């Protein structure tokens, strides 16, 4: 089972998701399939989810 690193989890939670739950589900599925190893780091996140994202500064 893969896990998000604390930094990746923070970025995912703080990202002001313009889509819906389906977008979140698709992002997680893509990360699980495409990343190597047992953890998903902030470097693995899509470019539209910036590191240190916050609801006020995310596009």
mmCIF file of the N, C-alpha and C atoms, coordinates in Angstrom:
data_MODEL
# 
_entry.id   MODEL 
# 
loop_
_atom_site.group_PDB 
_atom_site.id 
_atom_site.type_symbol 
_atom_site.label_atom_id 
_atom_site.label_alt_id 
_atom_site.label_comp_id 
_atom_site.label_asym_id 
_atom_site.label_entity_id 
_atom_site.label_seq_id 
_atom_site.pdbx_PDB_ins_code 
_atom_site.Cartn_x 
_atom_site.Cartn_y 
_atom_site.Cartn_z 
_atom_site.occupancy 
_atom_site.B_iso_or_equiv 
_atom_site.pdbx_formal_charge 
_atom_site.auth_seq_id 
_atom_site.auth_comp_id 
_atom_site.auth_asym_id 
_atom_site.auth_atom_id 
_atom_site.pdbx_PDB_model_num 
ATOM 1   N N  . UNK A 1 1  ? 0.840   -1.165 0.000   1.00 0.00 ? 1  UNK A N  1 
ATOM 2   C CA . UNK A 1 1  ? 0.000   0.000  0.000   1.00 0.00 ? 1  UNK A CA 1 
ATOM 3   C C  . UNK A 1 1  ? 0.893   1.239  0.000   1.00 0.00 ? 1  UNK A C  1 
ATOM 4   N N  . UNK A 1 2  ? 0.556   2.205  -0.836  1.00 0.00 ? 2  UNK A N  1 
ATOM 5   C CA . UNK A 1 2  ? 1.327   3.454  -0.897  1.00 0.00 ? 2  UNK A CA 1 
ATOM 6   C C  . UNK A 1 2  ? 0.733   4.475  0.063   1.00 0.00 ? 2  UNK A C  1 
ATOM 7   N N  . UNK A 1 3  ? 1.619   5.333  0.552   1.00 0.00 ? 3  UNK A N  1 
ATOM 8   C CA . UNK A 1 3  ? 1.192   6.396  1.464   1.00 0.00 ? 3  UNK A CA 1 
ATOM 9   C C  . UNK A 1 3  ? 1.707   7.731  0.963   1.00 0.00 ? 3  UNK A C  1 
ATOM 10  N N  . UNK A 1 4  ? 0.975   8.782  1.265   1.00 0.00 ? 4  UNK A N  1 
ATOM 11  C CA . UNK A 1 4  ? 1.424   10.141 0.961   1.00 0.00 ? 4  UNK A CA 1 
ATOM 12  C C  . UNK A 1 4  ? 2.382   10.594 2.047   1.00 0.00 ? 4  UNK A C  1 
ATOM 13  N N  . UNK A 1 5  ? 3.462   11.255 1.649   1.00 0.00 ? 5  UNK A N  1 
ATOM 14  C CA . UNK A 1 5  ? 4.336   11.850 2.654   1.00 0.00 ? 5  UNK A CA 1 
ATOM 15  C C  . UNK A 1 5  ? 3.568   13.004 3.304   1.00 0.00 ? 5  UNK A C  1 
ATOM 16  N N  . UNK A 1 6  ? 3.979   13.441 4.489   1.00 0.00 ? 6  UNK A N  1 
ATOM 17  C CA . UNK A 1 6  ? 3.277   14.561 5.140   1.00 0.00 ? 6  UNK A CA 1 
ATOM 18  C C  . UNK A 1 6  ? 3.213   15.817 4.261   1.00 0.00 ? 6  UNK A C  1 
ATOM 19  N N  . UNK A 1 7  ? 4.290   16.103 3.527   1.00 0.00 ? 7  UNK A N  1 
ATOM 20  C CA . UNK A 1 7  ? 4.303   17.289 2.662   1.00 0.00 ? 7  UNK A CA 1 
ATOM 21  C C  . UNK A 1 7  ? 3.313   17.151 1.516   1.00 0.00 ? 7  UNK A C  1 
ATOM 22  N N  . UNK A 1 8  ? 3.247   15.965 0.923   1.00 0.00 ? 8  UNK A N  1 
ATOM 23  C CA . UNK A 1 8  ? 2.306   15.719 -0.175  1.00 0.00 ? 8  UNK A CA 1 
ATOM 24  C C  . UNK A 1 8  ? 0.869   15.784 0.339   1.00 0.00 ? 8  UNK A C  1 
ATOM 25  N N  . UNK A 1 9  ? 0.624   15.241 1.518   1.00 0.00 ? 9  UNK A N  1 
ATOM 26  C CA . UNK A 1 9  ? -0.715  15.282 2.105   1.00 0.00 ? 9  UNK A CA 1 
ATOM 27  C C  . UNK A 1 9  ? -1.142  16.717 2.351   1.00 0.00 ? 9  UNK A C  1 
ATOM 28  N N  . UNK A 1 10 ? -0.240  17.534 2.886   1.00 0.00 ? 10 UNK A N  1 
ATOM 29  C CA . UNK A 1 10 ? -0.555  18.940 3.137   1.00 0.00 ? 10 UNK A CA 1 
ATOM 30  C C  . UNK A 1 10 ? -0.906  19.657 1.845   1.00 0.00 ? 10 UNK A C  1 
ATOM 31  N N  . UNK A 1 11 ? -0.111  19.439 0.791   1.00 0.00 ? 11 UNK A N  1 
ATOM 32  C CA . UNK A 1 11 ? -0.381  20.093 -0.495  1.00 0.00 ? 11 UNK A CA 1 
ATOM 33  C C  . UNK A 1 11 ? -1.725  19.644 -1.063  1.00 0.00 ? 11 UNK A C  1 
ATOM 34  N N  . UNK A 1 12 ? -2.033  18.351 -0.954  1.00 0.00 ? 12 UNK A N  1 
ATOM 35  C CA . UNK A 1 12 ? -3.311  17.844 -1.471  1.00 0.00 ? 12 UNK A CA 1 
ATOM 36  C C  . UNK A 1 12 ? -4.496  18.426 -0.698  1.00 0.00 ? 12 UNK A C  1 
ATOM 37  N N  . UNK A 1 13 ? -4.368  18.515 0.605   1.00 0.00 ? 13 UNK A N  1 
ATOM 38  C CA . UNK A 1 13 ? -5.464  19.025 1.436   1.00 0.00 ? 13 UNK A CA 1 
ATOM 39  C C  . UNK A 1 13 ? -5.676  20.521 1.208   1.00 0.00 ? 13 UNK A C  1 
ATOM 40  N N  . UNK A 1 14 ? -4.596  21.277 1.062   1.00 0.00 ? 14 UNK A N  1 
ATOM 41  C CA . UNK A 1 14 ? -4.700  22.728 0.929   1.00 0.00 ? 14 UNK A CA 1 
ATOM 42  C C  . UNK A 1 14 ? -5.050  23.187 -0.478  1.00 0.00 ? 14 UNK A C  1 
ATOM 43  N N  . UNK A 1 15 ? -4.912  22.309 -1.466  1.00 0.00 ? 15 UNK A N  1 
ATOM 44  C CA . UNK A 1 15 ? -5.178  22.691 -2.850  1.00 0.00 ? 15 UNK A CA 1 
ATOM 45  C C  . UNK A 1 15 ? -6.658  23.004 -3.035  1.00 0.00 ? 15 UNK A C  1 
ATOM 46  N N  . UNK A 1 16 ? -6.945  24.173 -3.580  1.00 0.00 ? 16 UNK A N  1 
ATOM 47  C CA . UNK A 1 16 ? -8.331  24.583 -3.845  1.00 0.00 ? 16 UNK A CA 1 
ATOM 48  C C  . UNK A 1 16 ? -8.779  23.887 -5.128  1.00 0.00 ? 16 UNK A C  1 
ATOM 49  N N  . UNK A 1 17 ? -9.291  22.697 -4.980  1.00 0.00 ? 17 UNK A N  1 
ATOM 50  C CA . UNK A 1 17 ? -9.651  21.838 -6.105  1.00 0.00 ? 17 UNK A CA 1 
ATOM 51  C C  . UNK A 1 17 ? -10.791 22.443 -6.910  1.00 0.00 ? 17 UNK A C  1 
ATOM 52  N N  . UNK A 1 18 ? -10.528 22.799 -8.189  1.00 0.00 ? 18 UNK A N  1 
ATOM 53  C CA . UNK A 1 18 ? -11.572 23.392 -9.015  1.00 0.00 ? 18 UNK A CA 1 
ATOM 54  C C  . UNK A 1 18 ? -12.595 22.368 -9.493  1.00 0.00 ? 18 UNK A C  1 
ATOM 55  N N  . UNK A 1 19 ? -12.251 21.101 -9.439  1.00 0.00 ? 19 UNK A N  1 
ATOM 56  C CA . UNK A 1 19 ? -13.152 20.045 -9.896  1.00 0.00 ? 19 UNK A CA 1 
ATOM 57  C C  . UNK A 1 19 ? -13.994 19.517 -8.756  1.00 0.00 ? 19 UNK A C  1 
ATOM 58  N N  . UNK A 1 20 ? -14.158 18.232 -8.737  1.00 0.00 ? 20 UNK A N  1 
ATOM 59  C CA . UNK A 1 20 ? -14.987 17.611 -7.713  1.00 0.00 ? 20 UNK A CA 1 
ATOM 60  C C  . UNK A 1 20 ? -14.280 16.379 -7.156  1.00 0.00 ? 20 UNK A C  1 
ATOM 61  N N  . UNK A 1 21 ? -15.021 15.541 -6.478  1.00 0.00 ? 21 UNK A N  1 
ATOM 62  C CA . UNK A 1 21 ? -14.444 14.349 -5.870  1.00 0.00 ? 21 UNK A CA 1 
ATOM 63  C C  . UNK A 1 21 ? -13.869 13.424 -6.942  1.00 0.00 ? 21 UNK A C  1 
ATOM 64  N N  . UNK A 1 22 ? -14.469 13.397 -8.113  1.00 0.00 ? 22 UNK A N  1 
ATOM 65  C CA . UNK A 1 22 ? -13.948 12.561 -9.194  1.00 0.00 ? 22 UNK A CA 1 
ATOM 66  C C  . UNK A 1 22 ? -12.534 12.980 -9.592  1.00 0.00 ? 22 UNK A C  1 
ATOM 67  N N  . UNK A 1 23 ? -12.272 14.287 -9.608  1.00 0.00 ? 23 UNK A N  1 
ATOM 68  C CA . UNK A 1 23 ? -10.927 14.777 -9.926  1.00 0.00 ? 23 UNK A CA 1 
ATOM 69  C C  . UNK A 1 23 ? -9.929  14.292 -8.878  1.00 0.00 ? 23 UNK A C  1 
ATOM 70  N N  . UNK A 1 24 ? -10.301 14.368 -7.614  1.00 0.00 ? 24 UNK A N  1 
ATOM 71  C CA . UNK A 1 24 ? -9.434  13.890 -6.531  1.00 0.00 ? 24 UNK A CA 1 
ATOM 72  C C  . UNK A 1 24 ? -9.186  12.390 -6.682  1.00 0.00 ? 24 UNK A C  1 
ATOM 73  N N  . UNK A 1 25 ? -10.234 11.642 -6.937  1.00 0.00 ? 25 UNK A N  1 
ATOM 74  C CA . UNK A 1 25 ? -10.103 10.197 -7.106  1.00 0.00 ? 25 UNK A CA 1 
ATOM 75  C C  . UNK A 1 25 ? -9.176  9.862  -8.280  1.00 0.00 ? 25 UNK A C  1 
ATOM 76  N N  . UNK A 1 26 ? -9.342  10.543 -9.396  1.00 0.00 ? 26 UNK A N  1 
ATOM 77  C CA . UNK A 1 26 ? -8.489  10.301 -10.563 1.00 0.00 ? 26 UNK A CA 1 
ATOM 78  C C  . UNK A 1 26 ? -7.030  10.653 -10.280 1.00 0.00 ? 26 UNK A C  1 
ATOM 79  N N  . UNK A 1 27 ? -6.810  11.743 -9.554  1.00 0.00 ? 27 UNK A N  1 
ATOM 80  C CA . UNK A 1 27 ? -5.443  12.149 -9.205  1.00 0.00 ? 27 UNK A CA 1 
ATOM 81  C C  . UNK A 1 27 ? -4.778  11.089 -8.337  1.00 0.00 ? 27 UNK A C  1 
ATOM 82  N N  . UNK A 1 28 ? -5.489  10.608 -7.323  1.00 0.00 ? 28 UNK A N  1 
ATOM 83  C CA . UNK A 1 28 ? -4.936  9.582  -6.427  1.00 0.00 ? 28 UNK A CA 1 
ATOM 84  C C  . UNK A 1 28 ? -4.654  8.294  -7.197  1.00 0.00 ? 28 UNK A C  1 
ATOM 85  N N  . UNK A 1 29 ? -5.590  7.870  -8.040  1.00 0.00 ? 29 UNK A N  1 
ATOM 86  C CA . UNK A 1 29 ? -5.377  6.651  -8.828  1.00 0.00 ? 29 UNK A CA 1 
ATOM 87  C C  . UNK A 1 29 ? -4.153  6.778  -9.727  1.00 0.00 ? 29 UNK A C  1 
ATOM 88  N N  . UNK A 1 30 ? -4.006  7.924  -10.377 1.00 0.00 ? 30 UNK A N  1 
ATOM 89  C CA . UNK A 1 30 ? -2.860  8.159  -11.260 1.00 0.00 ? 30 UNK A CA 1 
ATOM 90  C C  . UNK A 1 30 ? -1.557  8.115  -10.473 1.00 0.00 ? 30 UNK A C  1 
ATOM 91  N N  . UNK A 1 31 ? -1.548  8.735  -9.292  1.00 0.00 ? 31 UNK A N  1 
ATOM 92  C CA . UNK A 1 31 ? -0.348  8.741  -8.463  1.00 0.00 ? 31 UNK A CA 1 
ATOM 93  C C  . UNK A 1 31 ? 0.031   7.324  -8.018  1.00 0.00 ? 31 UNK A C  1 
ATOM 94  N N  . UNK A 1 32 ? -0.950  6.530  -7.651  1.00 0.00 ? 32 UNK A N  1 
ATOM 95  C CA . UNK A 1 32 ? -0.684  5.166  -7.202  1.00 0.00 ? 32 UNK A CA 1 
ATOM 96  C C  . UNK A 1 32 ? -0.089  4.339  -8.335  1.00 0.00 ? 32 UNK A C  1 
ATOM 97  N N  . UNK A 1 33 ? -0.614  4.504  -9.537  1.00 0.00 ? 33 UNK A N  1 
ATOM 98  C CA . UNK A 1 33 ? -0.144  3.710  -10.672 1.00 0.00 ? 33 UNK A CA 1 
ATOM 99  C C  . UNK A 1 33 ? 1.225   4.172  -11.162 1.00 0.00 ? 33 UNK A C  1 
ATOM 100 N N  . UNK A 1 34 ? 1.457   5.479  -11.204 1.00 0.00 ? 34 UNK A N  1 
ATOM 101 C CA . UNK A 1 34 ? 2.651   6.002  -11.856 1.00 0.00 ? 34 UNK A CA 1 
ATOM 102 C C  . UNK A 1 34 ? 3.869   6.192  -10.957 1.00 0.00 ? 34 UNK A C  1 
ATOM 103 N N  . UNK A 1 35 ? 3.693   6.196  -9.654  1.00 0.00 ? 35 UNK A N  1 
ATOM 104 C CA . UNK A 1 35 ? 4.847   6.403  -8.778  1.00 0.00 ? 35 UNK A CA 1 
ATOM 105 C C  . UNK A 1 35 ? 5.476   5.071  -8.404  1.00 0.00 ? 35 UNK A C  1 
ATOM 106 N N  . UNK A 1 36 ? 6.796   5.112  -8.225  1.00 0.00 ? 36 UNK A N  1 
ATOM 107 C CA . UNK A 1 36 ? 7.525   3.924  -7.796  1.00 0.00 ? 36 UNK A CA 1 
ATOM 108 C C  . UNK A 1 36 ? 7.727   3.988  -6.291  1.00 0.00 ? 36 UNK A C  1 
ATOM 109 N N  . UNK A 1 37 ? 7.904   2.862  -5.694  1.00 0.00 ? 37 UNK A N  1 
ATOM 110 C CA . UNK A 1 37 ? 8.127   2.816  -4.255  1.00 0.00 ? 37 UNK A CA 1 
ATOM 111 C C  . UNK A 1 37 ? 6.821   2.781  -3.486  1.00 0.00 ? 37 UNK A C  1 
ATOM 112 N N  . UNK A 1 38 ? 6.938   2.931  -2.168  1.00 0.00 ? 38 UNK A N  1 
ATOM 113 C CA . UNK A 1 38 ? 5.781   2.820  -1.287  1.00 0.00 ? 38 UNK A CA 1 
ATOM 114 C C  . UNK A 1 38 ? 5.213   4.155  -0.838  1.00 0.00 ? 38 UNK A C  1 
ATOM 115 N N  . UNK A 1 39 ? 5.855   5.249  -1.238  1.00 0.00 ? 39 UNK A N  1 
ATOM 116 C CA . UNK A 1 39 ? 5.351   6.551  -0.801  1.00 0.00 ? 39 UNK A CA 1 
ATOM 117 C C  . UNK A 1 39 ? 5.205   7.497  -1.991  1.00 0.00 ? 39 UNK A C  1 
ATOM 118 N N  . UNK A 1 40 ? 4.262   8.403  -1.854  1.00 0.00 ? 40 UNK A N  1 
ATOM 119 C CA . UNK A 1 40 ? 4.013   9.433  -2.863  1.00 0.00 ? 40 UNK A CA 1 
ATOM 120 C C  . UNK A 1 40 ? 4.483   10.749 -2.252  1.00 0.00 ? 40 UNK A C  1 
ATOM 121 N N  . UNK A 1 41 ? 5.500   11.332 -2.870  1.00 0.00 ? 41 UNK A N  1 
ATOM 122 C CA . UNK A 1 41 ? 6.083   12.560 -2.323  1.00 0.00 ? 41 UNK A CA 1 
ATOM 123 C C  . UNK A 1 41 ? 5.537   13.780 -3.059  1.00 0.00 ? 41 UNK A C  1 
ATOM 124 N N  . UNK A 1 42 ? 5.878   14.922 -2.555  1.00 0.00 ? 42 UNK A N  1 
ATOM 125 C CA . UNK A 1 42 ? 5.419   16.170 -3.147  1.00 0.00 ? 42 UNK A CA 1 
ATOM 126 C C  . UNK A 1 42 ? 5.927   16.328 -4.580  1.00 0.00 ? 42 UNK A C  1 
ATOM 127 N N  . UNK A 1 43 ? 7.084   15.745 -4.881  1.00 0.00 ? 43 UNK A N  1 
ATOM 128 C CA . UNK A 1 43 ? 7.628   15.797 -6.240  1.00 0.00 ? 43 UNK A CA 1 
ATOM 129 C C  . UNK A 1 43 ? 6.795   14.979 -7.221  1.00 0.00 ? 43 UNK A C  1 
ATOM 130 N N  . UNK A 1 44 ? 6.027   14.019 -6.721  1.00 0.00 ? 44 UNK A N  1 
ATOM 131 C CA . UNK A 1 44 ? 5.188   13.173 -7.571  1.00 0.00 ? 44 UNK A CA 1 
ATOM 132 C C  . UNK A 1 44 ? 3.858   13.824 -7.934  1.00 0.00 ? 44 UNK A C  1 
ATOM 133 N N  . UNK A 1 45 ? 3.467   14.861 -7.206  1.00 0.00 ? 45 UNK A N  1 
ATOM 134 C CA . UNK A 1 45 ? 2.168   15.484 -7.442  1.00 0.00 ? 45 UNK A CA 1 
ATOM 135 C C  . UNK A 1 45 ? 2.130   16.189 -8.796  1.00 0.00 ? 45 UNK A C  1 
ATOM 136 N N  . UNK A 1 46 ? 0.947   16.282 -9.393  1.00 0.00 ? 46 UNK A N  1 
ATOM 137 C CA . UNK A 1 46 ? 0.822   17.001 -10.662 1.00 0.00 ? 46 UNK A CA 1 
ATOM 138 C C  . UNK A 1 46 ? 1.237   18.461 -10.513 1.00 0.00 ? 46 UNK A C  1 
ATOM 139 N N  . UNK A 1 47 ? 1.661   19.058 -11.607 1.00 0.00 ? 47 UNK A N  1 
ATOM 140 C CA . UNK A 1 47 ? 2.135   20.446 -11.578 1.00 0.00 ? 47 UNK A CA 1 
ATOM 141 C C  . UNK A 1 47 ? 1.065   21.429 -11.137 1.00 0.00 ? 47 UNK A C  1 
ATOM 142 N N  . UNK A 1 48 ? -0.213  21.097 -11.349 1.00 0.00 ? 48 UNK A N  1 
ATOM 143 C CA . UNK A 1 48 ? -1.285  22.020 -10.954 1.00 0.00 ? 48 UNK A CA 1 
ATOM 144 C C  . UNK A 1 48 ? -1.518  22.046 -9.443  1.00 0.00 ? 48 UNK A C  1 
ATOM 145 N N  . UNK A 1 49 ? -0.813  21.193 -8.702  1.00 0.00 ? 49 UNK A N  1 
ATOM 146 C CA . UNK A 1 49 ? -0.884  21.203 -7.235  1.00 0.00 ? 49 UNK A CA 1 
ATOM 147 C C  . UNK A 1 49 ? 0.478   21.657 -6.729  1.00 0.00 ? 49 UNK A C  1 
ATOM 148 N N  . UNK A 1 50 ? 0.653   22.958 -6.535  1.00 0.00 ? 50 UNK A N  1 
ATOM 149 C CA . UNK A 1 50 ? 1.966   23.467 -6.128  1.00 0.00 ? 50 UNK A CA 1 
ATOM 150 C C  . UNK A 1 50 ? 2.317   23.068 -4.696  1.00 0.00 ? 50 UNK A C  1 
ATOM 151 N N  . UNK A 1 51 ? 3.605   22.905 -4.443  1.00 0.00 ? 51 UNK A N  1 
ATOM 152 C CA . UNK A 1 51 ? 4.025   22.624 -3.078  1.00 0.00 ? 51 UNK A CA 1 
ATOM 153 C C  . UNK A 1 51 ? 3.762   23.863 -2.243  1.00 0.00 ? 51 UNK A C  1 
ATOM 154 N N  . UNK A 1 52 ? 3.305   23.644 -1.046  1.00 0.00 ? 52 UNK A N  1 
ATOM 155 C CA . UNK A 1 52 ? 2.969   24.772 -0.193  1.00 0.00 ? 52 UNK A CA 1 
ATOM 156 C C  . UNK A 1 52 ? 1.700   25.463 -0.641  1.00 0.00 ? 52 UNK A C  1 
ATOM 157 N N  . UNK A 1 53 ? 0.833   24.743 -1.362  1.00 0.00 ? 53 UNK A N  1 
ATOM 158 C CA . UNK A 1 53 ? -0.410  25.345 -1.858  1.00 0.00 ? 53 UNK A CA 1 
ATOM 159 C C  . UNK A 1 53 ? -1.279  25.787 -0.702  1.00 0.00 ? 53 UNK A C  1 
ATOM 160 N N  . UNK A 1 54 ? -2.001  26.829 -0.933  1.00 0.00 ? 54 UNK A N  1 
ATOM 161 C CA . UNK A 1 54 ? -2.981  27.271 0.045   1.00 0.00 ? 54 UNK A CA 1 
ATOM 162 C C  . UNK A 1 54 ? -4.232  27.674 -0.715  1.00 0.00 ? 54 UNK A C  1 
ATOM 163 N N  . UNK A 1 55 ? -5.390  27.581 -0.065  1.00 0.00 ? 55 UNK A N  1 
ATOM 164 C CA . UNK A 1 55 ? -6.626  27.898 -0.767  1.00 0.00 ? 55 UNK A CA 1 
ATOM 165 C C  . UNK A 1 55 ? -6.634  29.286 -1.397  1.00 0.00 ? 55 UNK A C  1 
ATOM 166 N N  . UNK A 1 56 ? -5.915  30.232 -0.824  1.00 0.00 ? 56 UNK A N  1 
ATOM 167 C CA . UNK A 1 56 ? -5.945  31.597 -1.340  1.00 0.00 ? 56 UNK A CA 1 
ATOM 168 C C  . UNK A 1 56 ? -5.019  31.789 -2.529  1.00 0.00 ? 56 UNK A C  1 
ATOM 169 N N  . UNK A 1 57 ? -3.995  30.920 -2.703  1.00 0.00 ? 57 UNK A N  1 
ATOM 170 C CA . UNK A 1 57 ? -3.061  31.158 -3.793  1.00 0.00 ? 57 UNK A CA 1 
ATOM 171 C C  . UNK A 1 57 ? -3.112  30.108 -4.886  1.00 0.00 ? 57 UNK A C  1 
ATOM 172 N N  . UNK A 1 58 ? -3.893  29.043 -4.718  1.00 0.00 ? 58 UNK A N  1 
ATOM 173 C CA . UNK A 1 58 ? -3.977  28.023 -5.760  1.00 0.00 ? 58 UNK A CA 1 
ATOM 174 C C  . UNK A 1 58 ? -4.846  28.515 -6.904  1.00 0.00 ? 58 UNK A C  1 
ATOM 175 N N  . UNK A 1 59 ? -4.464  28.105 -8.123  1.00 0.00 ? 59 UNK A N  1 
ATOM 176 C CA . UNK A 1 59 ? -5.247  28.509 -9.303  1.00 0.00 ? 59 UNK A CA 1 
ATOM 177 C C  . UNK A 1 59 ? -6.259  27.483 -9.657  1.00 0.00 ? 59 UNK A C  1 
# 
